[in-house]
Amino acid sequence: MEKDIAAFTKDTIQLLQDLIRIPSPSGSEHGTADLLRKFLEDNYIHVEQKHNNILVKNNNFNSNKPTIL
């Protein structure tokens, strides 16, 4: 189910506010990683998580081309 731009904007602002509220000193970002993963999954975006790192690939991703992180 697709959201309209206004709903997505509202949800994104809420996500940013929630991320700011979560303490996340270096090495202890699990709370922010979990919140971000849930947000992406709730919006039907495939996510890979390695420790506190969230990995998302564009649908046009090609492993044979250079990658910029």
Secondary structure, DSSP 4 states (H G I P E B T S, - for coil): -PPPHHHHHHHHHHHHHHHHHS---TT--HHHHHHHHHHHHHTT---EEETTEEE---TT--TTS----
